[in-house]
Amino acid sequence: MRLDIITLHPELMESPFQTSILKRGIAKGLVEVHFHRLRDWGIGKRKQVDDEPYGGGAGMVLRIEPLDQCISHLKSQRNYDEIIYLTPDGERLSQKTVNTLSLKENIIMICGHYKGIDHRLRTLHITKEISIGDYVLTGGELAACVLADALIRLIPGVINDEQSALTDSFQDNFLSPPIFTRPEEYKGIKVPEILLSGNFKKIEQWRQEESYKITLEKRPDLLGEK
Ligand code: ADE
């Protein structure tokens, strides 16, 4: 997979890709991440990237030319499966969307700033708009990191134990059951007996029951309940 991320602030996004599992995925050559500094495509001597909104109102809007030129340049080099704009008014990110996107080869992510981007960019290039939740961030950078992290860990070979990505919360609409590691008892709190029994059939059954209980308690909406 190749991710091209267009942003005003690449430095804000660097560390997640230089750490842990994402770093390993990149080192193994399973994913390439390229940052494109929008300012490099800015207009005139001052490399302007934003302007006031037509019709008035607070806040600045990202101009269409720098974004269009940067995206057109990338498109002239390869085909892209998706051009994603991270925005609070996009479709709410779900594991289902992440699973689908993780099968793609080439993806562009656009990080917005200020009041947003000139709406015409949606007609020209954008194939998908994604929000990571109903709140407003300063820009799309952290949202793009979230999306990239969720995507990259699903690429075969990135996580050593692939089974562990498949048993994550949300993969089957159930939250994960409780997990424990050593010691068996800590400050009087014991690990459930069943997990020490060595009876893997019973353990699996217990995990499924716990998963169901926890989902019903915390996220009944996932089970179709209100
Ligand atoms: N940009 C600003 N807020 C955002 C959000 N909640 N999701 C995605 N992109 C954003």
Residues whose N, C-alpha, C, O or C-beta is under 5 A from the ligand:
A	BS01	ADE	L86 T87 P88 I130 S131 I132 G133 Y135 V136 L137 G139 G140 A143
